[in-house]
Amino acid sequence: MDAIPAQPRRSTVSRLSRTLLLACGAFFMVLATTILSREPRVLQATSPASMRVATRSGVAGPAGLARTDMGTSQHSRRARFGTSLRGFSSAEAQEEAAEQNKGTLLVVGATGTLGRQIVRRALSDGYQVRCFVRSRFESEEARRVLQGWGATIVGGDLGQATSIPPAMLGVDAVIDCATARPEEPLRRVDWDGKTALIETAQALGIERYIFFSIDKCDQYPGVKLMDMKAKTEQFLAQTDLNYTVFRMCGFMQALISSYAIPIVEGENVWGTSSGSEIAYINSLDAARLALAAVENEDTYRQTMTLAGPGAYTTQQVIELCEKYSGSEAKVINAPGFFLQAVRSFLSLFKWAQDAADRLAFAEVISQNTVLSADMQKTCEVLKVDPNSLTTLDNYLESFFNTILSKVQKIKKSEFVSSVARDLEI
């Protein structure tokens, strides 16, 4: 990928100007807090240009970013972490929140595989949850589900920096598990949007920040998504945020649409002769581990890899699906040189650059890569029993048992209906 440019260090005068600008913006945001707290559950996160906090830079250090106190000291913000009570509309939810009293989290990427589970777990753990949702992509159904759980929806877009500050007012911690969708430019969300989010958190005095990255992202600078994740990790390291980076290997849930369902339905699945192994983790376990880190000071300014109990090749995943589904997979093997050829062809066209960049990640998996980690130490730090993590065998067995049971009930119902029609009942 093209190198993400690093800008020269700003002069003292420009930094002073930036500080004054942020201070003015922060003043207006404080005034807006009372208005936002009275808004309906679905908020439209817009702000004037004067509130724009994020600027584009390379991996900038603390000297390149002004920090605005907003009249809230670090000590008082820590104290408020357990006393924020905004965001619930029902009396029951407010009463429950008052009892548990754990603060407000902003979840970015709340409708994704991991984000949904983080929202659900955080609400269960007693946090108030605010979801930063892109209204132009997310369905009304996804919004209703999050609201039904008790979360507050804030409309915004990481690609529009001015929509970020209003969503972060009154927040105690940010959990960022968003990434660009296939139809979106990678850089717009995974670099420009992420740096804007981090800078805004600093400017508003939000101390706790959790970022989800990719395992071994720093080893593949030629893969744009992984390079952006690595650069974002570097960007975070040069702030004064109490951040935690979780590097993910892969989610078990992704195997359902890629392998489990196609195999049951007799459709073709893509295989590979590569020896690459991935330690897939259940997104419910990942959410549980992430929430265990929120108030755990041993995780501050640390990078941890989250992996499942065992690593599997693509062929092993297919064999497990065959075992528990009782079906034979129709496998089409895609050799590594084929992926390279397709990527090279797509890279010739400007409109296909993002598709080529995403294929680069698939190329990594075809190169005998191992995405895994020993979870013993991580679980000790997070005070989670490593034996409680879901194994891929158990996950797939449970999935297929549930699916096949439902299929049998449907077939039985169809059989009864058919007999009834024959007997003219």
WOQUI-V37656 format. One record per residue. N is the residue number from 1. RES is the residue in one letter. OMEGA is omega in whole degrees, 0 to 359 (999 if undefined). NEAR is the number of other C-alpha atoms within 12 Angstrom. Layout:
n,res,omega,near
N,RES,OMEGA,NEAR
N,RES,OMEGA,NEAR
This chain:
n,res,omega,near
1,M,175,22
2,D,181,14
3,A,176,17
4,I,190,26
5,P,175,16
6,A,181,17
7,Q,176,16
8,P,180,14
9,R,183,18
10,R,178,21
11,S,180,14
12,T,182,14
13,V,182,12
14,S,178,16
15,R,177,19
16,L,180,19
17,S,180,17
18,R,180,28
19,T,179,26
20,L,180,23
21,L,179,25
22,L,179,35
23,A,178,27
24,C,179,24
25,G,181,31
26,A,179,37
27,F,180,23
28,F,179,24
29,M,176,33
30,V,178,26
31,L,183,16
32,A,185,25
33,T,182,22
34,T,179,15
35,I,182,15
36,L,182,28
37,S,179,25
38,R,182,15
39,E,174,21
40,P,184,19
41,R,178,28
42,V,182,30
43,L,175,28
44,Q,187,26
45,A,175,33
46,T,179,25
47,S,177,26
48,P,182,19
49,A,181,19
50,S,180,23
51,M,183,32
52,R,184,32
53,V,189,42
54,A,172,38
55,T,182,29
56,R,178,29
57,S,172,27
58,G,178,28
59,V,186,35
60,A,178,32
61,G,181,25
62,P,181,22
63,A,180,21
64,G,184,34
65,L,180,43
66,A,179,34
67,R,181,37
68,T,186,32
69,D,181,28
70,M,177,29
71,G,179,18
72,T,180,23
73,S,179,17
74,Q,181,24
75,H,182,14
76,S,178,19
77,R,177,26
78,R,180,24
79,A,183,16
80,R,180,24
81,F,180,29
82,G,185,26
83,T,180,25
84,S,186,32
85,L,181,32
86,R,169,39
87,G,178,39
88,F,183,34
89,S,184,26
90,S,179,19
91,A,180,14
92,E,181,12
93,A,180,28
94,Q,180,23
95,E,179,17
96,E,180,22
97,A,180,32
98,A,180,22
99,E,185,18
100,Q,164,23
101,N,188,24
102,K,176,32
103,G,185,36
104,T,178,43
105,L,170,48
106,L,179,47
107,V,179,48
108,V,187,44
109,G,189,43
110,A,182,41
111,T,181,37
112,G,181,32
113,T,180,29
114,L,185,37
115,G,180,37
116,R,181,36
117,Q,177,31
118,I,179,46
119,V,183,48
120,R,182,34
121,R,181,32
122,A,177,41
123,L,178,38
124,S,181,23
125,D,175,27
126,G,177,32
127,Y,165,43
128,Q,186,46
129,V,175,48
130,R,184,51
131,C,178,54
132,F,191,45
133,V,176,43
134,R,187,37
135,S,184,25
136,R,180,12
137,F,188,21
138,E,180,25
139,S,177,14
140,E,179,18
141,E,179,13
142,A,178,25
143,R,182,32
144,R,179,20
145,V,181,22
146,L,178,37
147,Q,179,33
148,G,177,20
149,W,180,28
150,G,180,34
151,A,175,44
152,T,180,41
153,I,174,43
154,V,180,40
155,G,179,36
156,G,182,34
157,D,179,38
158,L,179,39
159,G,178,29
160,Q,188,28
161,A,182,36
162,T,179,30
163,S,186,35
164,I,185,45
165,P,181,49
166,P,181,43
167,A,187,47
168,M,179,48
169,L,178,39
170,G,181,38
171,V,179,43
172,D,180,43
173,A,179,46
174,V,173,50
175,I,185,46
176,D,177,44
177,C,182,42
178,A,170,38
179,T,183,38
180,A,174,31
181,R,181,22
182,P,182,18
183,E,182,16
184,E,173,23
185,P,182,27
186,L,186,32
187,R,183,32
188,R,182,25
189,V,191,33
190,D,170,38
191,W,182,41
192,D,182,34
193,G,182,38
194,K,178,49
195,T,177,42
196,A,180,37
197,L,181,49
198,I,180,53
199,E,179,43
200,T,177,42
201,A,178,46
202,Q,183,42
203,A,181,44
204,L,177,47
205,G,176,39
206,I,189,43
207,E,188,43
208,R,184,40
209,Y,177,46
210,I,184,48
211,F,178,48
212,F,183,43
213,S,181,37
214,I,179,38
215,D,178,36
216,K,182,32
217,C,181,32
218,D,181,22
219,Q,183,20
220,Y,181,25
221,P,179,23
222,G,178,23
223,V,192,33
224,K,182,36
225,L,181,43
226,M,179,36
227,D,179,32
228,M,177,41
229,K,180,44
230,A,180,35
231,K,178,35
232,T,175,41
233,E,178,40
234,Q,180,29
235,F,179,35
236,L,183,42
237,A,181,26
238,Q,172,25
239,T,175,33
240,D,177,29
241,L,170,35
242,N,186,35
243,Y,167,41
244,T,177,38
245,V,174,39
246,F,177,40
247,R,184,35
248,M,177,38
249,C,180,39
250,G,182,36
251,F,176,35
252,M,183,39
253,Q,181,27
254,A,181,22
255,L,182,32
256,I,181,30
257,S,183,20
258,S,186,25
259,Y,189,37
260,A,183,41
261,I,178,28
262,P,180,24
263,I,178,31
264,V,183,30
265,E,177,24
266,G,180,18
267,E,179,19
268,N,173,21
269,V,180,30
270,W,177,27
271,G,178,28
272,T,178,29
273,S,182,22
274,S,177,26
275,G,180,23
276,S,180,28
277,E,180,30
278,I,177,38
279,A,182,37
280,Y,179,40
281,I,175,43
282,N,182,36
283,S,176,37
284,L,177,29
285,D,180,35
286,A,178,45
287,A,179,39
288,R,180,35
289,L,180,42
290,A,180,46
291,L,177,39
292,A,182,28
293,A,189,37
294,V,183,39
295,E,181,30
296,N,185,22
297,E,178,17
298,D,180,22
299,T,182,30
300,Y,177,27
301,R,179,28
302,Q,174,26
303,T,182,29
304,M,176,38
305,T,177,35
306,L,183,43
307,A,175,41
308,G,184,41
309,P,181,31
310,G,179,32
311,A,186,30
312,Y,172,34
313,T,178,29
314,T,180,34
315,Q,178,27
316,Q,177,27
317,V,180,38
318,I,180,38
319,E,177,26
320,L,178,32
321,C,178,38
322,E,182,29
323,K,186,21
324,Y,179,29
325,S,184,31
326,G,180,20
327,S,178,23
328,E,183,23
329,A,173,32
330,K,190,23
331,V,172,24
332,I,181,17
333,N,179,21
334,A,180,22
335,P,182,21
336,G,183,26
337,F,178,21
338,F,178,18
339,L,179,28
340,Q,181,25
341,A,180,18
342,V,179,25
343,R,180,26
344,S,180,20
345,F,181,19
346,L,182,21
347,S,178,21
348,L,184,16
349,F,182,15
350,K,182,13
351,W,183,15
352,A,184,21
353,Q,182,28
354,D,178,29
355,A,178,30
356,A,179,32
357,D,180,38
358,R,176,32
359,L,178,31
360,A,178,34
361,F,177,30
362,A,178,32
363,E,179,30
364,V,182,34
365,I,181,35
366,S,186,30
367,Q,179,24
368,N,179,20
369,T,176,27
370,V,176,26
371,L,185,34
372,S,178,30
373,A,174,29
374,D,186,20
375,M,186,28
376,Q,182,22
377,K,179,18
378,T,180,29
379,C,177,31
380,E,180,19
381,V,183,23
382,L,179,28
383,K,178,22
384,V,179,22
385,D,181,20
386,P,179,27
387,N,179,16
388,S,180,21
389,L,183,31
390,T,174,29
391,T,181,27
392,L,177,37
393,D,182,30
394,N,181,22
395,Y,182,31
396,L,178,33
397,E,179,25
398,S,181,21
399,F,184,26
400,F,176,29
401,N,179,21
402,T,182,16
403,I,183,21
404,L,177,23
405,S,180,16
406,K,179,14
407,V,180,17
408,Q,179,15
409,K,180,14
410,I,180,14
411,K,179,14
412,K,179,14
413,S,179,14
414,E,180,14
415,F,179,14
416,V,179,15
417,S,181,15
418,S,178,14
419,V,180,13
420,A,179,12
421,R,181,11
422,D,180,10
423,L,180,9
424,E,178,8
425,I,999,9
